[in-house]
Amino acid sequence: MKSLSLLTATFLALGLTRISHAQTAQDDAFVQGQRVQACLTAAASNARVPAGVLLVLLYVENGRPGMVSTNSNGTVDLGPMQVNSTWVRKVAAHWHSTPLRTYTALRDNVCANIDAEISQKGCTSG
C-alpha cells in the first residue's frame, strides 16, 4: 500500500509540476506588472503628476527592459521609457554612480528608467 501511495504521489507531483511551471510564468508576469505599477505610482507621487501621465509616456515610448534603440544621430535610447544616452552622465552624477552602472540601470531596471525619465523631462520639483 505504501508503494502505491508513493507512486500516486509521484504522478501527482509530476502533473502538478507541469501546472506549476505554467502558473509560475503567469505569476512572474503578474508580479512584474505589480512592480512596474509600484514604480509608476511612486514616481508619479514624487513628481507630483498623475500616474496616468507616466503610463501614457511608457506606452508611447514603447520600450522594454534591456531594449537599446539606435538613433540616426549616433545616440541610443534605453529601456522602457527610452531614455536617451545623452542623459547618462547627468543621471550618473545625480545618482552618485558611474556612467557604466547608470547605463546598465537605465537599460535594464524599470524603476531606474522611470526615475530618470521624470528627471529628464523636468517633472521633479527637487
C-alpha positions as CSV (number, residue, x, y, z in Angstrom):
1,M,0.0,0.0,0.0
2,K,2.9,2.4,0.8
3,S,4.4,1.8,-2.7
4,L,1.0,2.6,-4.3
5,S,0.7,5.8,-2.3
6,L,4.3,6.8,-3.2
7,L,3.7,6.0,-6.9
8,T,0.4,8.0,-6.8
9,A,2.1,10.9,-5.1
10,T,4.9,10.9,-7.7
11,F,2.5,11.0,-10.6
12,L,0.5,13.8,-8.9
13,A,3.7,15.7,-8.2
14,L,4.8,15.4,-11.9
15,G,1.4,16.6,-13.0
16,L,1.4,19.4,-10.6
17,T,4.9,20.4,-11.7
18,R,3.6,21.0,-15.2
19,I,0.8,23.1,-13.9
20,S,3.1,25.0,-11.6
21,H,5.5,25.9,-14.4
22,A,2.7,27.5,-16.4
23,Q,1.4,29.1,-13.2
24,T,4.8,30.4,-12.3
25,A,5.1,32.2,-15.7
26,Q,1.8,33.8,-15.1
27,D,2.7,34.7,-11.6
28,D,6.0,36.2,-12.7
29,A,4.3,38.4,-15.3
30,F,1.7,39.4,-12.6
31,V,4.5,40.2,-10.1
32,Q,6.4,42.2,-12.7
33,G,3.3,44.1,-13.5
34,Q,2.8,44.9,-9.9
35,R,6.4,46.1,-9.6
36,V,6.0,48.4,-12.7
37,Q,2.8,49.8,-11.2
38,A,4.5,50.4,-7.9
39,C,7.4,52.3,-9.7
40,L,4.9,54.3,-11.7
41,T,2.9,55.2,-8.6
42,A,6.0,56.2,-6.6
43,A,7.5,58.2,-9.4
44,A,4.2,60.0,-10.1
45,S,3.9,60.8,-6.4
46,N,7.4,62.2,-6.2
47,A,7.0,64.2,-9.4
48,R,3.5,65.4,-8.3
49,V,2.0,64.2,-11.6
50,P,-0.9,61.8,-12.2
51,A,0.3,58.2,-12.6
52,G,-1.6,58.1,-15.9
53,V,0.7,60.6,-17.4
54,L,3.7,58.3,-16.8
55,L,1.7,55.4,-18.1
56,V,1.0,57.2,-21.3
57,L,4.7,58.0,-21.7
58,L,5.6,54.4,-21.1
59,Y,3.0,53.4,-23.7
60,V,4.2,56.0,-26.3
61,E,7.9,55.2,-25.8
62,N,7.1,51.5,-26.4
63,G,10.3,50.3,-24.8
64,R,11.0,47.3,-22.6
65,P,13.8,46.3,-20.1
66,G,17.0,45.5,-21.9
67,M,16.0,47.4,-25.1
68,V,18.6,49.7,-26.8
69,S,17.3,51.6,-29.9
70,T,19.9,53.3,-32.1
71,N,19.1,56.8,-33.3
72,S,20.2,58.4,-36.5
73,N,22.4,60.9,-34.6
74,G,24.5,58.2,-33.0
75,T,22.9,58.2,-29.6
76,V,20.8,55.3,-28.2
77,D,17.5,55.2,-26.3
78,L,17.5,52.8,-23.3
79,G,14.9,50.7,-21.6
80,P,11.1,51.1,-21.2
81,M,11.0,54.9,-21.3
82,Q,13.6,55.0,-24.0
83,V,15.9,57.4,-22.0
84,N,18.4,58.9,-24.4
85,S,22.1,58.1,-23.8
86,T,23.0,61.8,-23.7
87,W,21.5,61.8,-20.2
88,V,23.7,59.0,-18.8
89,R,26.4,61.3,-17.4
90,K,23.9,63.7,-15.8
91,V,21.8,60.9,-14.3
92,A,25.0,59.2,-13.1
93,A,26.0,62.4,-11.2
94,H,22.5,62.7,-9.8
95,W,22.6,59.1,-8.6
96,H,26.3,59.4,-7.4
97,S,27.1,56.4,-9.7
98,T,29.4,55.6,-12.6
99,P,28.2,56.1,-16.2
100,L,28.6,52.4,-16.9
101,R,26.4,51.4,-13.9
102,T,23.9,54.1,-14.8
103,Y,23.7,53.0,-18.5
104,T,23.1,49.4,-17.3
105,A,20.4,50.5,-14.8
106,L,18.7,52.7,-17.4
107,R,18.7,49.8,-19.9
108,D,17.7,47.0,-17.6
109,N,15.9,48.4,-14.5
110,V,12.3,49.6,-15.0
111,C,12.2,51.7,-11.8
112,A,15.6,53.4,-12.5
113,N,14.5,54.1,-16.1
114,I,11.2,55.7,-15.0
115,D,13.0,57.8,-12.4
116,A,15.5,59.0,-15.0
117,E,12.7,59.8,-17.4
118,I,11.0,62.0,-14.9
119,S,14.2,63.8,-14.1
120,Q,15.0,64.2,-17.8
121,K,11.6,65.7,-18.6
122,G,11.9,68.1,-15.7
123,C,8.9,66.7,-13.9
124,T,10.6,66.7,-10.5
125,S,10.4,69.5,-8.1
126,G,13.8,68.8,-6.5
